Amino acid sequence: FMLMCNFPEALLDRFLTEMTDNGLRINHKAVVTEYNRDYQFHELIDDIEEEHDVFQALLDLDDMIQEAEKLKEEQYGEAPGWQEFATALEAANHVLASYEPTFEELQAACDKLKISISKLRRWKRSREM
């Protein structure tokens, strides 16, 4: 855990970039702000952990969308699950683009998309046999 304060924004950005460039990873970081300056330590940790979980779910959903966008209608359009997949992909993109999506929204969108991708791939494998 790393707690930072009194960093000008440009210096903070440079500091965090240097950390990343040098392979230093600290999962839980915080900057003292008006929002959190009166928190007790356990409140700050809980808040940071929740933010970390949401950010990880955001990255997972982004990865799943990238994987889904590789599936083309020319290849899978005849599959019974194509429309379900297209709807799940559209919903996932909507959640990803929304303002401050919750962990639950991100995870639900990722799960639906993952299931619909699996159905399409199973359909394709069954046709190849």
C-alpha positions, 0 to 999 in steps of 0.5 A, a space after each residue: 500500500 502506498 499513500 501519497 499527498 502534496 504531489 502536483 498532478 504532473 509530478 504524480 503522473 511522472 512518478 507513477 509512469 516511472 514506477 510502471 516503466 521500472 516494473 514496480 507494481 503496487 496494487 493499492 495506491 491512494 492520494 489524499 484528497 478532499 474526499 478521503 482526507 478524514 477517513 480512518 485507515 481501514 476506511 481508506 483501505 476498503 475504498 481502495 480495495 473496492 476501486 481496485 476490484 472495479 478497475 480489474 473488472 473493467 480491464 477484464 470486460 475490455 479484454 472480453 470485448 476485444 476477444 468478442 470482436 474477433 468473432 465475425 458474423 460471416 463465420 458465426 451468423 448462422 449460429 442459433 446464439 448469434 443474436 444473443 451474442 450480438 446483444 451481449 456485446 452491445 450491452 458490454 460496450 454500453 457498460 464499459 462506456 458508462 460513467 462509473 459502472 459498478 463492479 456488479 455491472 461490469 462482472 455481469 456484462 463480462 459473464 454474459 459475453 463470456 457465456 455467449 462466446 462459449 456457445 458460439 464456439 461450441 456451435 462452430 466445433 459441432 459443425 466441424 465434426 
